[in-house]
């Protein structure tokens, strides 16, 4: 159909009520934020990973490889299929990086009830990294594990959900990267006193800087979990 133009002008094609197929948008489908990763059709064979159990069940030390040449180096920090084959079947949904100076202590942080598993890697510098079991009813509740992580030793610390996490910077500067199994939730944000005598973390040196929030953190016996 056509409509006549004004003043007897040429006919103007009518705009169709329904746009042609190439102009139609498909219906919006929201991305499933927490969808599980698909399992591979055929299981690939990966070289053995360097994984060491610690004194806290579920807390793992992981050695990573670095491939260097005249350009610099390359390292793989996470591969869902490879880590799953090694027994770490965690879906990470948030990735964070913090920059801190010497003597900064961050911790001991956790989320409840939206607990987070974490995979901690140091990209620059050196830290003393600590995990504390705060799970009610756990046989190791109140026990801690600490390990030096650095860009040089290339170790990762895997911390399951239900643990508090913190670190002390032992170099002039540190870049700390950590993947989390749940997104940050302000209503779940919690902290444990870094110097709780009932936990007794043996920090390698006194911290120079602790945030006001972390200085006010309650002791383990005062946590309401």
Secondary structure, DSSP 8 states (H G I E B T S, - for coil): -EEE-GGG--EEE---SS--GGG---------TT------SS-------EEEE-SSTT-EEEE--EEEETTEEEE----HHHHHHTT------EEEEEEEETTEEEEEEEESSS---EEEEEEESEEEEEEEE--TT-TTTT-EEEEEEETTT-EEEEE-TTEEEEEEE-SSEEEEEEEESS---GGGEEEB-TT-TTT----SS--SEE-HHHHT-B-GGG---
